[in-house]
Amino acid sequence: MSARTEKAVFADGVLVAVTAIWGSSFVVVQDAVRLADPFTFLVLRFIVGGAVLTLRDWRALRDRRLVLAGVGLGVLLFVGFVTQTAGLQYTTPSRSGFLTGLSVLLVPFVGLLLFRRWPSPPVLLGVALAVAG
């Protein structure tokens, strides 16, 4: 096996592992929101994540524009997590994971709205195959 092929196989394996971890996290989160309400669970989750990243990259806090952009994006991410986690109280983890995965297909069309540029043919083909599959 060539070095390039080995790297490709390794990359595919990592992608499969990350997907498995991501998929299993829906079950873990559903169990967690049985013990605490979704908002409390996510506030604690974001505080831990924010603290770890702040300790790792504290020098970046000097850049005001970067901090404002990070706070804005963090708020949007938090709202997305709240709606998804609250939804886990009313549906199954597999359905929630399916809907979350399906939302990825909307990204090229959001790009069309924001940047007024059509997705490339391979991207459109990928969306069509994902919808069909």
C-alpha positions in Angstrom: 0.0 0.0 0.0 1.4 3.4 -0.9 1.7 6.2 1.7 -1.1 8.1 0.0 -3.4 5.2 0.1 -2.6 4.6 3.8 -3.4 8.2 4.6 -6.7 8.0 2.7 -7.6 4.8 4.6 -6.6 6.4 7.9 -8.7 9.5 7.1 -11.7 7.4 6.3 -11.3 5.5 9.5 -11.1 8.7 11.5 -14.2 10.0 9.8 -16.1 6.8 10.6 -15.0 7.0 14.3 -16.0 10.7 14.6 -19.4 9.9 13.0 -19.9 7.1 15.5 -19.1 9.3 18.4 -21.3 12.1 17.1 -24.2 9.7 16.6 -23.9 8.1 20.0 -23.8 11.5 21.7 -27.6 11.9 20.9 -28.3 9.0 23.3 -26.0 10.5 25.9 -27.6 13.9 25.7 -31.1 12.5 25.9 -30.2 10.7 29.1 -28.6 13.8 30.5 -31.7 15.9 29.9 -33.7 13.4 31.9 -31.6 14.5 34.9 -31.5 18.3 34.2 -33.4 20.6 32.0 -31.9 21.3 28.6 -31.0 24.9 29.3 -29.1 24.0 32.5 -27.3 21.1 30.9 -26.2 23.3 28.0 -25.1 26.3 30.1 -22.8 23.9 32.1 -21.6 22.4 28.8 -20.8 25.8 27.3 -19.2 27.1 30.4 -16.8 24.1 30.5 -16.0 24.4 26.8 -15.5 28.1 27.0 -13.3 27.8 30.0 -11.1 25.2 28.4 -10.8 27.2 25.2 -10.1 30.4 27.1 -7.3 28.8 29.0 -5.8 27.4 25.8 -6.0 30.6 23.8 -6.2 33.4 26.3 -4.0 35.6 24.2 -6.7 35.9 21.6 -8.9 37.8 24.1 -6.8 40.9 23.3 -8.4 41.2 19.8 -11.8 42.9 20.4 -13.2 42.1 16.9 -12.3 38.4 17.4 -14.0 38.3 20.8 -17.2 40.0 19.4 -17.3 37.6 16.5 -16.8 34.7 18.8 -19.5 35.8 21.2 -21.9 36.3 18.3 -21.2 32.9 16.8 -21.3 31.3 20.2 -24.8 32.7 20.9 -26.0 31.3 17.5 -24.4 27.9 18.3 -26.0 28.0 21.8 -29.5 28.7 20.3 -29.0 25.8 17.9 -27.9 23.4 20.7 -30.9 24.5 22.9 -33.4 23.8 20.3 -31.9 20.5 19.4 -31.5 19.4 23.0 -35.0 20.5 23.9 -36.3 18.5 20.9 -34.7 15.4 22.4 -37.3 15.5 25.1 -40.0 14.9 22.5 -38.4 12.6 19.9 -35.9 9.7 19.6 -32.1 10.2 19.4 -32.1 8.6 15.9 -34.7 11.0 14.6 -32.9 14.0 16.1 -29.6 12.8 14.6 -31.3 12.3 11.2 -32.7 15.8 11.2 -29.4 17.3 12.3 -27.6 15.5 9.6 -30.2 16.5 7.1 -29.7 20.2 8.0 -26.2 19.9 6.6 -27.8 19.7 3.1 -29.1 23.2 3.5 -25.7 24.7 3.9 -25.0 25.2 0.1 -28.4 26.9 -0.2 -27.7 29.2 2.7 -24.5 30.0 1.0 -26.5 30.9 -2.1 -28.6 33.3 -0.1 -25.7 34.9 1.7 -23.1 35.1 -1.1 -25.3 35.0 -4.3 -23.2 32.1 -5.7 -24.6 28.8 -6.8 -23.1 25.7 -5.3 -20.7 23.8 -7.6 -22.1 20.8 -9.6 -20.3 18.3 -7.4 -21.9 19.9 -4.3 -25.3 19.8 -5.9 -24.7 16.2 -6.9 -23.7 15.4 -3.3 -26.9 17.0 -2.0 -29.0 15.1 -4.5 -27.4 11.8 -3.6 -27.8 12.5 0.1 -31.5 13.3 -0.3 -32.1 10.2 -2.5 -30.1 7.9 -0.1 
